[in-house]
Amino acid sequence: MGIPPTRRKLQFAGNSSYVLTIPKQWIKKAGLQKENAEVLIEEMDDGGLRITPADGIDQKDSLDEQIIAVNENRSPNEVIRLILAAYLASTPQIIIKSLDDKPLQMEHVLAINEICDKLWGAEIIEETETKIVIHDALDPSQLKLQDLIQKSWFTAKNMIEKAYKYIFENEENAKSIVHNAEKTLDKLYYLALRQLYRASSKFVFATQIGIYPMEIIDYHLLVKNIERIGDHAEQLVSNKPNEIKEMEKLRTLAEIGKSACEEAVKAFLNDDPLLAQTAIDRKIQAKEISESYDIPCKELPLAKSILRIADYGSDIGELVINRFLAKKKDKEIIEFAREK
């Protein structure tokens, strides 16, 4: 439980400063009882002040281990969800054990190995017939969220480009590259989610990974959209028919969808609302063009995935504009210039 809100009086302490007493309970919790301990005082965007220990707070906020009991009545999907939940909670060690000391079923073992392949830093360090132990040795404070975003987008963009190589140029090797990259993107996505979940309960941690607490929702939406872009790139290579009749029409849509995503992510990273509006316009353009095309039924899954990629780029663009307007502190009217 945190410290409840309390009213405290400021005490004048000279020509240039005032003194404010800090609750003793928080001092102990933060480990600041030692002589000459220091704190950091930071002004927030909303005008408030944030006080944190100069050397940081002990970030231990989860159990040392989490035990997941398994029997024949617990489905593999449920086991995967529980492991993922424990990982997102930054649990250092996850133990999956048989509830009745019977050997773990093979479907459970396969599911456990499958989810471990998608969790960065999670390694199986012990495996017996009745128990599997997953250990997580990552130091989350050393991973900047911006770096994860950059790597996630680089991976998703590479998946789009290789999917196009497979569809439009029949480059067979590109298909396997997309499937393998999808696993990497999942790893980056879950790792970014874990960082954001931790930041939402530990504001000092948010600063350590390079974001403000009020940005957590924005970054959550961003990484989710990037992950979905990769999903549809993977669907493109999975849904390719043996023969494509409307190759050039699909290629036109594909390039517009890719541009929408590139511009939107760049706009987010550079806080550029004009470029974000351009990304949104790309999505509108793709939709209008697709409605004028007569796409054969067997090629519709490709067109739909391409349009969804453009949609996610537009969603990121809208997010950029929302962020920009939320930061405005005056009544200036914002106009988005478009080239005719």
C-alpha positions as CSV (number, residue, x, y, z in Angstrom):
1,M,0.0,0.0,0.0
2,G,1.2,3.5,-0.8
3,I,1.3,6.5,1.4
4,P,-2.2,8.1,1.6
5,P,-2.5,11.8,0.5
6,T,-1.7,14.2,3.3
7,R,-1.6,18.0,3.6
8,R,1.6,19.5,4.8
9,K,2.6,23.1,5.4
10,L,5.6,24.7,3.7
11,Q,8.1,26.3,6.1
12,F,10.1,29.4,5.0
13,A,13.9,28.6,5.3
14,G,15.6,31.7,4.0
15,N,15.7,34.0,1.0
16,S,15.6,31.3,-1.6
17,S,14.0,28.1,-0.3
18,Y,11.2,26.5,1.7
19,V,11.2,23.3,3.7
20,L,8.7,20.5,3.3
21,T,8.7,17.5,5.7
22,I,8.4,14.0,4.0
23,P,6.5,11.2,5.6
24,K,8.7,8.9,7.7
25,Q,7.0,5.8,6.4
26,W,8.1,6.7,2.8
27,I,11.7,7.5,4.0
28,K,12.0,4.0,5.5
29,K,10.4,2.4,2.5
30,A,12.9,4.2,0.2
31,G,15.9,3.4,2.4
32,L,16.8,7.0,3.0
33,Q,17.4,6.8,6.8
34,K,21.1,7.2,6.3
35,E,22.8,10.6,7.0
36,N,23.0,13.0,4.0
37,A,20.7,10.9,1.9
38,E,19.7,12.7,-1.3
39,V,16.5,12.8,-3.4
40,L,15.8,14.0,-6.9
41,I,13.0,16.6,-7.5
42,E,11.6,16.8,-11.0
43,E,8.9,19.1,-12.3
44,M,6.2,17.1,-14.3
45,D,4.3,18.3,-17.4
46,D,1.2,18.9,-15.3
47,G,3.1,21.3,-13.0
48,G,3.4,18.8,-10.1
49,L,6.7,17.7,-8.5
50,R,8.0,14.2,-8.3
51,I,10.4,13.2,-5.5
52,T,12.5,10.1,-5.9
53,P,15.6,8.7,-4.2
54,A,18.8,9.9,-6.0
55,D,20.0,6.3,-6.2
56,G,16.7,4.8,-7.2
57,I,14.3,2.6,-5.4
58,D,14.7,-1.1,-4.9
59,Q,12.7,-2.3,-7.9
60,K,11.8,-5.7,-6.5
61,D,8.0,-5.7,-6.9
62,S,7.2,-9.4,-7.7
63,L,7.5,-12.8,-6.1
64,D,10.9,-14.6,-6.4
65,E,9.0,-17.4,-8.0
66,Q,5.6,-18.4,-9.2
67,I,4.4,-22.0,-9.2
68,I,1.9,-23.2,-11.8
69,A,0.2,-26.5,-11.0
70,V,-0.7,-28.6,-14.0
71,N,-2.9,-31.6,-14.5
72,E,-4.9,-33.2,-17.4
73,N,-7.8,-30.7,-16.8
74,R,-5.6,-27.6,-17.5
75,S,-5.3,-26.9,-21.2
76,P,-2.0,-26.1,-22.9
77,N,-3.4,-22.6,-23.8
78,E,-4.2,-21.9,-20.2
79,V,-0.6,-22.9,-19.2
80,I,0.8,-20.6,-21.8
81,R,-1.4,-17.7,-20.5
82,L,-0.2,-18.3,-16.9
83,I,3.4,-18.4,-17.9
84,L,3.0,-15.2,-20.0
85,A,1.3,-13.5,-17.1
86,A,4.1,-14.4,-14.7
87,Y,6.7,-13.2,-17.2
88,L,4.9,-9.9,-17.7
89,A,4.9,-9.5,-13.9
90,S,8.8,-9.8,-14.0
91,T,8.8,-13.0,-12.0
92,P,12.4,-14.2,-11.9
93,Q,11.6,-17.9,-11.7
94,I,8.5,-19.8,-13.0
95,I,7.9,-23.4,-11.9
96,I,5.5,-25.6,-13.7
97,K,4.8,-28.8,-11.8
98,S,2.5,-31.7,-12.0
99,L,-0.4,-31.4,-9.5
100,D,-0.6,-35.1,-8.7
101,D,3.1,-36.0,-9.3
102,K,2.3,-37.7,-12.6
103,P,4.5,-37.1,-15.6
104,L,3.7,-33.9,-17.4
105,Q,1.7,-34.5,-20.6
106,M,3.6,-34.0,-23.8
107,E,1.1,-31.4,-25.0
108,H,2.0,-29.3,-21.9
109,V,5.7,-29.8,-22.4
110,L,5.5,-28.7,-26.0
111,A,3.4,-25.6,-25.1
112,I,5.9,-24.6,-22.4
113,N,8.8,-24.8,-24.8
114,E,6.8,-22.9,-27.4
115,I,6.1,-19.9,-25.2
116,C,9.7,-19.9,-23.8
117,D,10.8,-19.4,-27.4
118,K,8.8,-16.2,-27.5
119,L,10.0,-14.7,-24.2
120,W,13.3,-12.8,-24.2
121,G,15.6,-13.9,-21.4
122,A,13.4,-16.9,-20.4
123,E,15.4,-20.1,-20.3
124,I,14.4,-23.6,-19.1
125,I,17.1,-24.4,-16.5
126,E,15.6,-27.6,-15.1
127,E,13.3,-30.2,-16.6
128,T,12.1,-33.5,-15.1
129,E,9.1,-35.7,-15.8
130,T,7.0,-33.8,-13.2
131,K,8.5,-30.3,-13.2
132,I,9.9,-27.6,-15.5
133,V,11.7,-24.5,-14.2
134,I,12.0,-21.3,-16.3
135,H,14.5,-18.7,-15.2
136,D,14.6,-15.1,-16.3
137,A,18.0,-13.4,-15.9
138,L,17.3,-10.1,-17.7
139,D,17.9,-6.8,-15.9
140,P,14.9,-4.8,-17.2
141,S,16.3,-1.4,-16.1
142,Q,19.1,-1.8,-18.7
143,L,16.7,-2.0,-21.6
144,K,15.5,1.4,-22.9
145,L,12.0,1.3,-24.3
146,Q,13.0,3.4,-27.4
147,D,15.6,0.7,-28.3
148,L,12.9,-2.0,-28.1
149,I,10.6,0.1,-30.3
150,Q,13.4,0.7,-32.9
151,K,14.2,-3.0,-33.0
152,S,10.5,-4.0,-33.2
153,W,9.8,-1.7,-36.1
154,F,13.0,-2.8,-37.9
155,T,11.8,-6.4,-37.6
156,A,8.2,-5.6,-38.7
157,K,9.4,-3.5,-41.6
158,N,11.8,-6.4,-42.7
159,M,8.8,-8.8,-42.5
160,I,6.8,-6.5,-44.8
161,E,9.6,-6.2,-47.3
162,K,10.3,-9.9,-47.4
163,A,6.6,-10.7,-47.7
164,Y,6.5,-8.5,-50.7
165,K,9.5,-10.3,-52.1
166,Y,7.8,-13.6,-51.8
167,I,4.5,-12.5,-53.2
168,F,5.6,-10.2,-56.1
169,E,9.0,-11.7,-57.0
170,N,8.5,-15.4,-56.0
171,E,11.6,-15.3,-53.8
172,E,11.0,-18.6,-51.8
173,N,13.7,-17.9,-49.2
174,A,11.8,-14.8,-48.1
175,K,8.9,-16.9,-46.8
176,S,11.0,-18.6,-44.2
177,I,12.6,-15.3,-43.2
178,V,9.2,-13.9,-42.5
179,H,8.2,-16.8,-40.3
180,N,11.4,-16.7,-38.3
181,A,11.2,-12.9,-37.9
182,E,7.7,-13.3,-36.5
183,K,9.2,-15.1,-33.5
184,T,11.7,-12.3,-32.9
185,L,8.9,-9.7,-33.1
186,D,6.9,-11.6,-30.5
187,K,9.9,-11.6,-28.2
188,L,10.3,-7.9,-28.6
189,Y,6.6,-7.3,-28.1
190,Y,6.3,-9.3,-24.9
191,L,9.5,-7.7,-23.6
192,A,8.2,-4.2,-24.3
193,L,4.9,-5.1,-22.6
194,R,6.8,-6.3,-19.5
195,Q,8.7,-3.0,-19.4
196,L,5.4,-1.0,-19.6
197,Y,3.6,-3.1,-17.0
198,R,6.5,-2.5,-14.6
199,A,6.6,1.2,-15.4
200,S,2.9,1.5,-14.6
201,S,3.5,0.5,-11.0
202,K,7.0,1.9,-10.5
203,F,7.3,5.4,-11.8
204,V,11.0,5.5,-11.1
205,F,11.4,2.6,-13.4
206,A,9.6,4.5,-16.2
207,T,12.3,7.1,-16.0
208,Q,15.0,4.5,-16.0
209,I,13.7,3.1,-19.4
210,G,13.4,6.6,-20.9
211,I,9.7,7.4,-20.7
212,Y,7.3,9.5,-18.6
213,P,4.5,7.6,-16.8
214,M,1.8,9.4,-18.7
215,E,3.2,8.0,-21.9
216,I,2.7,4.3,-20.9
217,I,-0.7,4.0,-22.7
218,D,0.7,5.6,-25.9
219,Y,3.7,3.2,-26.0
220,H,1.4,0.3,-25.3
221,L,-0.7,1.1,-28.3
222,L,2.4,1.7,-30.4
223,V,4.0,-1.7,-29.7
224,K,0.7,-3.5,-30.1
225,N,0.2,-2.0,-33.6
226,I,3.7,-2.8,-34.6
227,E,3.2,-6.4,-33.5
228,R,-0.1,-6.6,-35.5
229,I,1.7,-5.2,-38.6
230,G,4.1,-8.2,-38.3
231,D,1.2,-10.6,-37.9
232,H,-0.3,-9.4,-41.2
233,A,3.0,-9.6,-43.0
234,E,3.1,-13.3,-41.8
235,Q,-0.4,-13.8,-43.1
236,L,0.6,-12.4,-46.5
237,V,3.1,-15.2,-47.1
238,S,0.7,-17.8,-45.6
239,N,-2.2,-16.8,-47.9
240,K,-0.4,-16.4,-51.2
241,P,-2.3,-18.3,-54.0
242,N,-0.4,-20.3,-56.6
243,E,-1.2,-17.7,-59.2
244,I,-1.8,-14.0,-58.8
245,K,-3.7,-12.3,-61.6
246,E,-3.9,-8.7,-60.2
247,M,-0.2,-8.4,-59.4
248,E,0.2,-4.8,-60.2
249,K,-3.0,-3.7,-58.4
250,L,-1.9,-5.5,-55.2
251,R,1.6,-4.1,-55.6
252,T,0.2,-0.6,-55.7
253,L,-1.8,-1.2,-52.5
254,A,1.2,-2.9,-50.8
255,E,3.5,0.1,-51.4
256,I,0.9,2.5,-50.0
257,G,0.4,0.4,-46.9
258,K,4.1,0.1,-46.3
259,S,4.5,3.9,-46.7
260,A,1.7,4.5,-44.2
261,C,3.5,2.4,-41.5
262,E,6.9,3.9,-42.2
263,E,5.7,7.5,-42.0
264,A,3.6,6.8,-38.9
265,V,6.3,5.2,-36.9
266,K,8.8,7.9,-37.9
267,A,6.2,10.5,-36.9
268,F,5.8,8.9,-33.5
269,L,9.5,8.8,-32.8
270,N,10.0,12.4,-34.0
271,D,6.7,13.8,-32.6
272,D,5.7,15.0,-36.0
273,P,1.9,15.5,-36.5
274,L,2.2,16.6,-40.1
275,L,3.9,13.4,-41.1
276,A,1.3,11.5,-39.0
277,Q,-1.4,13.1,-41.1
278,T,0.4,12.0,-44.2
279,A,0.3,8.4,-42.9
280,I,-3.5,8.7,-42.3
281,D,-4.0,10.0,-45.8
282,R,-2.1,7.0,-47.2
283,K,-4.6,4.7,-45.5
284,I,-7.5,6.6,-46.9
285,Q,-5.9,6.5,-50.4
286,A,-5.4,2.7,-50.1
287,K,-9.0,2.2,-49.1
288,E,-10.3,4.3,-52.0
289,I,-8.1,2.5,-54.5
290,S,-9.1,-0.9,-53.2
291,E,-12.8,-0.1,-53.6
292,S,-12.2,0.8,-57.3
293,Y,-10.4,-2.5,-57.9
294,D,-12.0,-5.8,-58.9
295,I,-9.9,-8.3,-56.9
296,P,-10.4,-12.0,-57.5
297,C,-11.8,-14.0,-54.5
298,K,-8.6,-16.0,-54.0
299,E,-6.6,-12.8,-53.8
300,L,-8.8,-11.0,-51.3
301,P,-6.9,-12.3,-48.2
302,L,-3.8,-10.6,-49.6
303,A,-5.7,-7.4,-50.2
304,K,-7.3,-7.5,-46.8
305,S,-3.9,-8.0,-45.0
306,I,-2.4,-5.2,-47.0
307,L,-5.2,-2.9,-46.0
308,R,-4.9,-3.9,-42.4
309,I,-1.3,-3.0,-42.5
310,A,-2.3,0.5,-43.8
311,D,-4.9,0.6,-41.0
312,Y,-2.3,0.1,-38.3
313,G,-0.1,2.7,-39.8
314,S,-3.1,5.1,-39.7
315,D,-3.8,4.1,-36.0
316,I,-0.3,5.0,-35.1
317,G,-0.7,8.3,-37.0
318,E,-3.8,9.2,-35.0
319,L,-1.9,8.3,-31.8
320,V,0.8,10.8,-32.8
321,I,-1.7,13.6,-33.3
322,N,-3.5,12.9,-30.1
323,R,-0.2,13.0,-28.2
324,F,0.8,16.3,-29.9
325,L,-2.5,18.0,-29.1
326,A,-2.4,16.8,-25.5
327,K,0.9,18.6,-25.0
328,K,-0.3,21.9,-26.4
329,K,-0.5,24.5,-23.7
330,D,-2.0,27.4,-25.8
331,K,-5.0,27.9,-28.1
332,E,-3.1,27.9,-31.3
333,I,-5.2,26.4,-34.1
334,I,-3.3,23.5,-35.8
335,E,-3.5,23.1,-39.5
336,F,-2.1,20.1,-41.3
337,A,-0.6,21.3,-44.6
338,R,-1.1,19.0,-47.5
339,E,0.6,19.2,-50.9
340,K,-1.9,19.3,-53.7
